[in-house]
């Protein structure tokens, strides 16, 4: 993959570290071929772009910051992946509700929200209510190690992995099969 575009001086953006991203990609690699991915709180799009590079069929990126949306679009164009992606400039929870109304389903949902703002439980509730997880689908959420693992009715935590100050929590729907 070629060098990606980065916004200059963008405050509040905390891209997933290379170590965490690599660990996530390696653990998900066997499940990526042909998968539909939702990248919530996409930021610069690094996670979703990595999924496309490793064989995901398509990715929907959701990011509310216009500058970051443009970065994602530029990177998709550079890589020749624009036809395999949608980029939404929208609040993550509103996007989840809209995806549910459209009947969309995803094999993998990634979320890397701002730490310490309670976004993961809110997003899990929205995902559950919108019914956007495909059968045997997986949700992976990134948070800070000091945060408690967010548990939400309708989902079962199947994995927790810590990388320095970052934790990845993986969930399936209650009654689903781990991917």
Beta strands, then each sheet from edge to edge (+ up, - down):
strand 1: 36-40
strand 2: 58-63
strand 3: 85-89
strand 4: 106-111
strand 5: 133-144
strand 6: 155-163
strand 7: 166-173
sheet 1: 3+ 2+ 1+ 4+ 5+ 7- 6+
end
